[in-house]
Amino acid sequence: MVDRKELGAITTCEVLIPGSPEARYKNAQVLRDRAVIPDGEALKRIDTGA
């Protein structure tokens, strides 16, 4: 089990958020890219039951 620290109990984010800054940035970029659906694609994906 990983010993996690609580927000306010430490002064550096490296201890609070595990992993390298580059890996965290890449993960955030991938999640952001997946969240952005161009044009009306999001509306096309809505299941209307028809």
N, CA, C and O atoms as a GROMACS GRO file, in nm:
protein
  200
    1MET      N    1   0.084  -0.118   0.000
    1MET     CA    2   0.000   0.000   0.000
    1MET      C    3   0.089   0.124   0.000
    1MET      O    4   0.191   0.129   0.068
    2VAL      N    5   0.048   0.224  -0.077
    2VAL     CA    6   0.125   0.347  -0.089
    2VAL      C    7   0.087   0.441   0.025
    2VAL      O    8  -0.030   0.462   0.055
    3ASP      N    9   0.189   0.496   0.089
    3ASP     CA   10   0.167   0.593   0.197
    3ASP      C   11   0.136   0.728   0.133
    3ASP      O   12   0.227   0.796   0.085
    4ARG      N   13   0.010   0.767   0.134
    4ARG     CA   14  -0.032   0.893   0.074
    4ARG      C   15  -0.036   1.004   0.178
    4ARG      O   16  -0.073   0.981   0.294
    5LYS      N   17   0.002   1.122   0.137
    5LYS     CA   18  -0.003   1.239   0.223
    5LYS      C   19  -0.129   1.319   0.192
    5LYS      O   20  -0.183   1.309   0.081
    6GLU      N   21  -0.175   1.396   0.287
    6GLU     CA   22  -0.293   1.478   0.270
    6GLU      C   23  -0.254   1.619   0.226
    6GLU      O   24  -0.146   1.667   0.259
    7LEU      N   25  -0.343   1.683   0.151
    7LEU     CA   26  -0.323   1.820   0.110
    7LEU      C   27  -0.309   1.908   0.234
    7LEU      O   28  -0.391   1.900   0.326
    8GLY      N   29  -0.207   1.991   0.238
    8GLY     CA   30  -0.181   2.075   0.354
    8GLY      C   31  -0.079   2.015   0.449
    8GLY      O   32  -0.022   2.086   0.532
    9ALA      N   33  -0.055   1.884   0.437
    9ALA     CA   34   0.042   1.818   0.525
    9ALA      C   35   0.182   1.822   0.466
    9ALA      O   36   0.279   1.789   0.535
   10ILE      N   37   0.194   1.860   0.340
   10ILE     CA   38   0.324   1.866   0.274
   10ILE      C   39   0.338   1.998   0.199
   10ILE      O   40   0.241   2.073   0.186
   11THR      N   41   0.458   2.026   0.151
   11THR     CA   42   0.480   2.151   0.079
   11THR      C   43   0.518   2.130  -0.066
   11THR      O   44   0.531   2.228  -0.140
   12THR      N   45   0.537   2.006  -0.110
   12THR     CA   46   0.572   1.981  -0.249
   12THR      C   47   0.470   1.891  -0.316
   12THR      O   48   0.423   1.794  -0.256
   13CYS      N   49   0.435   1.923  -0.440
   13CYS     CA   50   0.332   1.846  -0.509
   13CYS      C   51   0.383   1.709  -0.552
   13CYS      O   52   0.302   1.619  -0.575
   14GLU      N   53   0.514   1.690  -0.563
   14GLU     CA   54   0.568   1.561  -0.605
   14GLU      C   55   0.532   1.449  -0.508
   14GLU      O   56   0.515   1.334  -0.548
   15VAL      N   57   0.520   1.482  -0.381
   15VAL     CA   58   0.482   1.383  -0.280
   15VAL      C   59   0.331   1.358  -0.285
   15VAL      O   60   0.286   1.245  -0.265
   16LEU      N   61   0.254   1.462  -0.311
   16LEU     CA   62   0.109   1.452  -0.313
   16LEU      C   63   0.059   1.380  -0.438
   16LEU      O   64  -0.035   1.301  -0.431
   17ILE      N   65   0.120   1.408  -0.552
   17ILE     CA   66   0.078   1.350  -0.680
   17ILE      C   67   0.192   1.264  -0.733
   17ILE      O   68   0.293   1.318  -0.779
   18PRO      N   69   0.178   1.132  -0.729
   18PRO     CA   70   0.286   1.045  -0.775
   18PRO      C   71   0.305   1.051  -0.927
   18PRO      O   72   0.212   1.082  -1.001
   19GLY      N   73   0.426   1.020  -0.970
   19GLY     CA   74   0.457   1.018  -1.113
   19GLY      C   75   0.536   1.140  -1.155
   19GLY      O   76   0.544   1.239  -1.082
   20SER      N   77   0.594   1.132  -1.272
   20SER     CA   78   0.672   1.244  -1.323
   20SER      C   79   0.580   1.352  -1.378
   20SER      O   80   0.470   1.322  -1.425
   21PRO      N   81   0.624   1.478  -1.374
   21PRO     CA   82   0.543   1.586  -1.430
   21PRO      C   83   0.512   1.564  -1.579
   21PRO      O   84   0.403   1.596  -1.626
   22GLU      N   85   0.609   1.508  -1.652
   22GLU     CA   86   0.588   1.484  -1.795
   22GLU      C   87   0.476   1.381  -1.817
   22GLU      O   88   0.394   1.398  -1.906
   23ALA      N   89   0.474   1.276  -1.736
   23ALA     CA   90   0.371   1.173  -1.750
   23ALA      C   91   0.234   1.230  -1.712
   23ALA      O   92   0.134   1.199  -1.777
   24ARG      N   93   0.229   1.311  -1.608
   24ARG     CA   94   0.101   1.372  -1.569
   24ARG      C   95   0.051   1.465  -1.679
   24ARG      O   96  -0.069   1.466  -1.709
   25TYR      N   97   0.140   1.541  -1.739
   25TYR     CA   98   0.102   1.631  -1.847
   25TYR      C   99   0.048   1.553  -1.966
   25TYR      O  100  -0.055   1.589  -2.023
   26LYS      N  101   0.117   1.445  -2.002
   26LYS     CA  102   0.074   1.362  -2.116
   26LYS      C  103  -0.063   1.300  -2.087
   26LYS      O  104  -0.149   1.299  -2.175
   27ASN      N  105  -0.084   1.249  -1.966
   27ASN     CA  106  -0.214   1.193  -1.930
   27ASN      C  107  -0.324   1.298  -1.940
   27ASN      O  108  -0.432   1.270  -1.991
   28ALA      N  109  -0.298   1.418  -1.891
   28ALA     CA  110  -0.397   1.526  -1.898
   28ALA      C  111  -0.426   1.562  -2.043
   28ALA      O  112  -0.541   1.590  -2.078
   29GLN      N  113  -0.324   1.563  -2.126
   29GLN     CA  114  -0.341   1.595  -2.268
   29GLN      C  115  -0.429   1.491  -2.338
   29GLN      O  116  -0.517   1.527  -2.416
   30VAL      N  117  -0.404   1.364  -2.309
   30VAL     CA  118  -0.484   1.256  -2.369
   30VAL      C  119  -0.630   1.267  -2.324
   30VAL      O  120  -0.721   1.254  -2.406
   31LEU      N  121  -0.652   1.289  -2.195
   31LEU     CA  122  -0.789   1.302  -2.145
   31LEU      C  123  -0.860   1.423  -2.207
   31LEU      O  124  -0.978   1.415  -2.241
   32ARG      N  125  -0.788   1.533  -2.221
   32ARG     CA  126  -0.847   1.653  -2.282
   32ARG      C  127  -0.882   1.627  -2.428
   32ARG      O  128  -0.988   1.668  -2.475
   33ASP      N  129  -0.793   1.559  -2.501
   33ASP     CA  130  -0.818   1.528  -2.641
   33ASP      C  131  -0.938   1.436  -2.658
   33ASP      O  132  -1.015   1.450  -2.753
   34ARG      N  133  -0.954   1.342  -2.566
   34ARG     CA  134  -1.068   1.251  -2.573
   34ARG      C  135  -1.199   1.322  -2.540
   34ARG      O  136  -1.305   1.282  -2.588
   35ALA      N  137  -1.193   1.426  -2.458
   35ALA     CA  138  -1.313   1.497  -2.416
   35ALA      C  139  -1.366   1.589  -2.524
   35ALA      O  140  -1.485   1.620  -2.527
   36VAL      N  141  -1.279   1.633  -2.615
   36VAL     CA  142  -1.319   1.725  -2.720
   36VAL      C  143  -1.366   1.644  -2.840
   36VAL      O  144  -1.287   1.576  -2.905
   37ILE      N  145  -1.494   1.654  -2.868
   37ILE     CA  146  -1.551   1.585  -2.983
   37ILE      C  147  -1.592   1.693  -3.084
   37ILE      O  148  -1.678   1.776  -3.054
   38PRO      N  149  -1.532   1.692  -3.202
   38PRO     CA  150  -1.557   1.798  -3.299
   38PRO      C  151  -1.700   1.796  -3.354
   38PRO      O  152  -1.766   1.692  -3.358
   39ASP      N  153  -1.744   1.914  -3.396
   39ASP     CA  154  -1.873   1.933  -3.462
   39ASP      C  155  -1.989   1.876  -3.382
   39ASP      O  156  -1.997   1.898  -3.262
   40GLY      N  157  -2.076   1.803  -3.445
   40GLY     CA  158  -2.193   1.750  -3.379
   40GLY      C  159  -2.180   1.604  -3.342
   40GLY      O  160  -2.281   1.536  -3.320
   41GLU      N  161  -2.057   1.553  -3.334
   41GLU     CA  162  -2.036   1.411  -3.303
   41GLU      C  163  -2.096   1.372  -3.168
   41GLU      O  164  -2.148   1.262  -3.154
   42ALA      N  165  -2.090   1.460  -3.070
   42ALA     CA  166  -2.145   1.428  -2.939
   42ALA      C  167  -2.296   1.408  -2.948
   42ALA      O  168  -2.352   1.319  -2.884
   43LEU      N  169  -2.362   1.491  -3.028
   43LEU     CA  170  -2.506   1.477  -3.043
   43LEU      C  171  -2.542   1.349  -3.117
   43LEU      O  172  -2.645   1.288  -3.088
   44LYS      N  173  -2.460   1.308  -3.212
   44LYS     CA  174  -2.485   1.184  -3.287
   44LYS      C  175  -2.472   1.062  -3.198
   44LYS      O  176  -2.533   0.959  -3.227
   45ARG      N  177  -2.395   1.072  -3.091
   45ARG     CA  178  -2.372   0.958  -3.003
   45ARG      C  179  -2.481   0.938  -2.899
   45ARG      O  180  -2.482   0.838  -2.827
   46ILE      N  181  -2.573   1.033  -2.889
   46ILE     CA  182  -2.679   1.023  -2.790
   46ILE      C  183  -2.776   0.912  -2.832
   46ILE      O  184  -2.826   0.912  -2.944
   47ASP      N  185  -2.802   0.820  -2.743
   47ASP     CA  186  -2.895   0.710  -2.770
   47ASP      C  187  -3.036   0.757  -2.742
   47ASP      O  188  -3.075   0.776  -2.627
   48THR      N  189  -3.113   0.776  -2.848
   48THR     CA  190  -3.251   0.823  -2.834
   48THR      C  191  -3.349   0.708  -2.823
   48THR      O  192  -3.468   0.728  -2.801
   49GLY      N  193  -3.299   0.586  -2.840
   49GLY     CA  194  -3.387   0.469  -2.832
   49GLY      C  195  -3.462   0.443  -2.960
   49GLY      O  196  -3.543   0.351  -2.966
   50ALA      N  197  -3.437   0.522  -3.062
   50ALA     CA  198  -3.509   0.505  -3.189
   50ALA      C  199  -3.441   0.402  -3.277
   50ALA      O  200  -3.488   0.374  -3.387
   0.00000   0.00000   0.00000
